[in-house]
Amino acid sequence: MADGAVPQVLLMPGAVLPAAAAYEGLLQHLGEGVEARLKDPELYAKDAPAEDWSLDREVDGVLAAADAAGFERFHFVGYSAGATVGLLLAARRPERVRSLALLEVAWAGNGGLTPEEERVWRRFSEILRLPPPQLMAEFVRAQLAPGVAPPPPPDGPPPPWMATRPAGLAALQQAFEEHGFELEELRGYRRPVYYALGGRSNPDHYRRQAERLADVLTDFTLEVFEDRHHFDPPHRAEPARLAASLSDLWRRADA
């Protein structure tokens, strides 16, 4: 790092696991040489999504967390919906974000979608009208490559926070449909961007999305984790490898 500076990093999870559970292994491999803060979504600040919740509120929440940590400029790591927040953050406040690590972005705007991506989004809309138990099973299946078996459900009863997830997913889908973000807004962001892609994730969603991001971001690096998918992601399944890639990203950004 430049002048021996310690990387200051904010990490945001997706719409299911809390940040502490999602990033536990990765934090261990990043070690004490990183000043890291976890940021859970504002979406789950209460038992149900607030009526005035929005993706822009998530960006405000990240900036507030950075200010509270004393991070004037920081590296951002986001998975799924958290990675979507990272895109909006980089478009709106690029001067605050030293680098952007995207672990399979949930949504990257509605413009310029391929026909395959449009089919995926129609399927997501259908799934979110299902009753909760069926919803979660179909939500997982839709994000996997053809022929990839979904992971087995965890043992024991679901944790208490799981009860908030169906409503949260529905609120996210509505926000994705209504928000006006376009990828062109990212052309002004010229800091390094890293994208981790699972080789067993639905390619019509995640790979095509990565290709569109590569077209607008000037410093874009794609790393494919061939044996991983969206619900077996590298920050949980291969944290040592991902930690090394993130360290390289931060070193380049701070050089």
N, C-alpha and C positions, 0 to 999 in steps of 0.2 A: 504494500500500500504506500501511497505517497507520503514521504516523511515519517513513515512508521505509524500512520494514523490507524486507529481502530475503526473498522467498518461499523457504521450505525445503520441498523436494518429493522424494518417493520415487516412482519409476516402476517398474512391474512389467509384464513382457510376458505373453504367453499361453503355450501349451504347445508351441509349435514354435520360433520364432526366439528366440535369446538376446537379452537386453535390449540389449546394445550395438548389435546389428544392427537391432533393431526400432526403437530410438529415436534413432538417429544423426541423421537429418534434423530431427526435432523439437527435439533439444537445440541444434542450430545456430540455429534460429529463436527459441528461448527466450532465448538470449544469456547474457551474463555477469551479468545482473541477477537471475538465479535460481540458488539454491544447490541443485543437483539431485544425487540419488544413484540409481543403477540397482540394482535388486534382482532377481536371477535366482531362479527357483523352487527351493526346497529339494528338490523332486521330482527335480532333476537334479544334486544334490550329488555323487552317485556314478554309476557306470555303469548301475546299475539302481535302481529305486525301493526305498528301505529298507522292510523288513517293517513297521516301526512308523510309516511315513510317514502323514500325514493332512493334511486341510485346516487343522486347528487348528495343526499344526506350521508351516504356511505363515504363519499369523498371527503365531506366535511369532517366526518368522524376520524378518518385517517390523519388528516391535517391536525386535528385537535390532539390526537394521540402523539403525533410527532412533536408538536409544540410542548406537550406535557413532559416528554422525554428529553427535551432540549435538543432535538434533531433539527437543525436549520435546513440541511440537505441530507437526504438519506437514500439508502437502497431499499427497494420494495420487492417483496416476494409474495406472489398471490397464486392461489390454486382455484381453478374453476370460477365460481362467482367472485372470489377474491381477486382473481386475475383480471376479470372484467372491471372491477373497481380500479385496478392498477392502470388499465388503459385510459379510463376516464380521468384519473389523476394526472397521468402524463400529458394528456391533451390539455387539461385545464391549468395545471400548475407545473409546467415542465422544469422550471428553475429549481423546484424543490426535490426533484427525483434524480439521483445520481445514476441509477441504473434500474432496469426493470426486469424481473425474472417472472416469467409467465408459465405456470404449470397447467397446461390445457385450459384455455380461456373458455368460460361457459358461453359467452356471447360477445360478439365484436361488431355490433351494429347490424342494421337490416338492409343496408345498401350493397349492391354488387354480389348478392348471394348466387351461388351456382344452383342449377335445378336440384342437384342432390342435397344441398344444404336446405333448400326450401322444403323438400320432402321431410327432412329431419325435423324442422321446426313445426310443420303441420302435425307430425307424430307427437311431439312434445305437448302441443296444445290439447290433443286428444287425451293423452295420458293424464294430464292434470285435472281432467274432469272425472277421473275414476275414484272410487272409494279408497281411503288411505292405505289399507294393506295391499291392495292390488296396484295402487299408484306407485308405491315405492319399488315394488318388484319390476314393474314395467319401465319405470324411470331408469333403473339400473341397466336393464336389458337393452334399452334403446341407445345407450352410450358405448356399447361394446361392438367390436367387429363381428361380422357374421361367423357363426360357429364357435364363438368364445362363450364358455359357460359362465354365468354370473357367480360371484363368490358366495359361499354358503353363509346363511345368516349367523350372526354371533350367538354364542351360547347364552342361555339365561334370559330373563325378561329384559325388554328394551330400557335403556336409561331414561330418566324423567324428561330430559331435554328433547328426546325423540318425538314427543307429542306435539312439539311446536313446528316440526319440519314440514309436514304437508302444507300448512297454511303459508309457511315461509317460501316454499317452492312455488306455490301459486302466485304469491305476491311478486316474486322475482320474474316469473314468466310474463305477468302483466306489465311489469316495468320494462322488460326487454321489448315487448311489442309496442310500447308507447314512447320510449325515450328516443330523442332525435339524434343521438350520437352517430357520426359517420367516420369511417376509418381515415378519410382525408384530413381530419383534424389532427392526426398524429404526424403529419409530414413535418411539423415544426419541432418534433422531439428527436434530437440527434444524439442522444446518449445511448450507450450499449443496451441492447435488449436480447434476452435469452429466452428461448421457448423449449420446454421439455415436452416431448410428444410420446405417448405410449403406443407401441407398435400393435397392440391388441385392442386399442380404442376404435370407436366407429370412425373410419377414415373419411366418410362423407361429411362428417362434422368437424373433427379436430384437425385432420391433415389439410383439408381444403381451407379451413380457416387460417392455419399457419401460413399457407401459401399466399393468402390475401394480405396477411400482416407483413410478410416479407416484401411485398410490393411497395409498401408505403413507409416502412421504417428503414432508415439509412444504415444502421449498424445492427443487423439482425443475425443471431446465431441459433440454429435449430439443432437440438440433440434428440435422437430417437432412442428410447429405451424399449428395445424390441419385445421383451417379455412382460412389459407392464401394460396396464389399462387404467381407465379413469377411476376405477374403484380399487385398484392395487397400484397406487401412484408411486413414483420414485422417492418422494420425500418420506414415505412410510416403508416402502419395500427395498429401496437401494439408497438409504440416506448418506452413506459414505461417498458413493459416486456423485450424488447430487451436490453434496457439500463441497467436493473438489471443484465441480463445475462452477458453483456459485463463487467460490474463492477466486477462481480465474476471472470471472466476470467482474467482481469488485476490484480486483487488482488492475484490470484494464481501465475500468471507469475512473479509478483514482489516480492513474498514472499521470 
